[in-house]
Amino acid sequence: NYAVSLFFLLITVILYCKESKNYVLIFLCLSLLANTHLFSFFFSIFFFIYVLANNKERRLIFAQPKYIASMSFFIFAIIFSAIQIKVPSDHFLFNFDSDKLLSYKRIGKTFSICWKGLFHFPDATLYNCWNTNWLVNYSKKMAGGALLFSWLFSFFIFKNNSKTVFLFFSSSFGVGFFFFFFPNIF
């Protein structure tokens, strides 16, 4: 589902970058994106806010029934996705919450999840490399440092475009916030 997420993400960005924007298709792609992966769920919400906040034709969007219907469909897709998020009983998240709230281990786990979401480098040395990350397995401290470096690097590249900085960091911190505070809410 990473590939499907990336596909809908790229389609959404391409549609949004066009001169004449088709908001019905943008909201449809965001709806599909929200139902592919948990990281995509958060990104679709923040991208939806981004689209609405940066739209000069806001009155047109809220006045036309087809846009209201497509936004309603997106909201329904978000609700549907939130309802169906169910962590399997054997998932590692059920052991995640055994650490104290402000423990180094819990903060490290949150950083490693954010790193895995941004940089998928499976550990090919393992027979079952699904949901592994080479750098996290090699050194969790290096993975945390690399994540912080990637965030700083992204900030300095996009610091002149506050909208892009908002979109990137709100999505990243949204995922981190979720995994830090609500690891086994479902």
C-alpha positions in Angstrom: 0.0 0.0 0.0 3.0 2.3 0.0 3.0 2.2 -3.8 -0.7 2.9 -3.9 -0.3 5.8 -1.4 2.5 7.3 -3.5 0.4 6.9 -6.7 -2.6 8.8 -5.2 -0.3 11.3 -3.6 1.4 12.1 -6.9 -1.9 12.2 -8.8 -3.3 14.6 -6.3 -0.2 16.9 -6.4 -0.2 16.8 -10.2 -3.9 17.7 -10.3 -3.4 20.5 -7.8 -0.4 22.0 -9.7 -2.4 22.3 -12.9 -3.4 25.8 -13.9 -7.1 24.9 -14.1 -7.8 22.8 -11.0 -10.4 20.0 -11.0 -11.4 20.0 -7.3 -13.7 17.1 -7.7 -10.8 14.9 -8.9 -8.5 16.3 -6.2 -11.0 15.5 -3.4 -11.6 12.1 -4.9 -7.9 11.3 -5.0 -7.6 12.6 -1.4 -10.5 10.3 -0.4 -8.7 7.3 -1.9 -5.4 8.4 -0.5 -6.9 8.5 3.0 -7.9 4.9 2.7 -4.6 3.4 1.7 -2.3 3.8 4.7 -2.3 5.5 8.1 0.4 7.9 7.1 -1.6 8.8 4.0 -4.7 9.3 6.1 -3.0 12.1 8.0 -1.4 13.5 4.8 -4.8 13.6 3.1 -6.4 15.6 5.9 -3.6 18.1 6.0 -3.5 18.4 2.2 -7.3 18.9 2.2 -6.8 21.8 4.7 -4.0 23.1 2.5 -6.1 23.1 -0.6 -9.0 24.9 1.2 -6.7 27.4 2.9 -4.8 28.3 -0.3 -7.7 28.6 -2.6 -8.4 32.0 -4.0 -11.7 30.9 -5.3 -13.1 29.6 -2.0 -16.5 31.2 -2.6 -16.8 29.2 -5.8 -15.9 26.0 -4.1 -18.4 26.4 -1.3 -21.1 27.7 -3.7 -21.2 24.9 -6.3 -23.0 21.7 -5.4 -20.5 19.4 -7.2 -17.7 20.8 -4.9 -19.8 20.5 -1.8 -20.6 16.9 -2.8 -17.0 16.1 -3.4 -15.9 17.6 -0.1 -18.7 15.7 1.7 -17.4 12.5 0.0 -13.9 13.3 1.3 -15.2 13.8 4.9 -17.2 10.5 4.6 -14.0 8.8 3.4 -12.1 10.2 6.4 -14.7 9.0 8.8 -14.8 5.6 7.0 -11.1 5.3 7.3 -11.0 6.3 10.9 -13.7 3.7 11.8 -11.9 0.9 10.0 -8.5 1.5 11.5 -8.1 -1.5 13.8 -4.7 -2.7 15.0 -4.4 -6.5 15.0 -4.1 -8.1 18.4 -0.6 -9.4 17.7 0.7 -6.0 16.5 3.8 -4.5 18.2 1.7 -1.4 19.1 0.1 -3.3 22.0 3.6 -3.5 23.6 4.4 0.1 22.6 2.4 1.6 25.5 4.3 -0.2 28.2 6.9 2.6 28.3 6.4 5.7 30.4 5.0 8.6 28.5 8.2 10.7 28.4 10.7 7.8 28.3 13.6 7.8 25.9 12.5 4.5 24.5 9.0 5.8 23.6 10.4 8.9 22.0 12.8 6.7 20.0 10.0 4.4 18.9 8.0 7.4 17.6 11.0 8.8 15.7 11.7 5.3 14.2 8.1 5.1 13.0 8.4 8.6 11.4 11.8 7.6 9.8 10.3 4.4 8.4 7.4 6.4 7.0 9.7 8.8 5.2 12.5 6.4 4.1 11.6 2.9 3.4 14.9 1.0 3.5 14.0 -2.6 4.2 16.6 -4.7 6.0 17.5 -7.2 3.3 19.7 -9.2 5.6 16.6 -10.6 7.3 14.6 -13.4 5.8 11.4 -11.6 6.7 12.2 -8.0 5.9 8.6 -6.8 5.9 8.1 -3.6 8.0 11.8 -3.4 8.8 14.2 -0.6 8.2 17.9 -1.1 7.8 19.0 2.0 9.6 16.6 1.5 12.5 17.9 -2.1 12.9 21.5 -1.0 12.6 21.3 2.0 15.0 18.2 3.6 16.4 20.2 6.7 17.4 21.5 7.2 13.9 17.9 6.8 12.5 16.7 9.4 14.9 19.5 11.7 14.0 18.9 11.1 10.3 15.2 11.9 10.8 16.0 15.2 12.5 18.5 16.0 9.7 15.9 15.2 7.0 13.4 17.5 8.8 16.0 20.3 9.0 17.1 19.8 5.4 13.5 19.9 4.3 12.9 23.1 6.3 15.9 24.9 4.8 15.0 23.8 1.3 11.4 25.0 1.6 11.7 27.8 4.2 10.7 30.4 1.6 7.4 28.5 0.9 5.6 28.5 4.2 2.7 26.6 2.8 4.9 23.6 1.8 6.7 23.8 5.2 3.2 23.7 6.9 2.1 20.7 4.8 5.2 18.7 5.4 5.6 19.3 9.1 1.9 19.1 10.0 1.8 15.7 8.3 5.0 14.5 9.9 4.1 15.7 13.4 0.5 14.4 13.0 1.8 10.9 12.4 4.3 11.3 15.3 1.7 12.7 17.6 -0.7 9.8 16.9 1.9 7.1 17.5 3.3 8.8 20.6 0.0 9.5 22.4 -2.4 7.0 20.9 -0.5 3.8 20.0 -3.2 1.4 20.9 -6.3 3.6 20.9 -8.1 1.2 18.6 
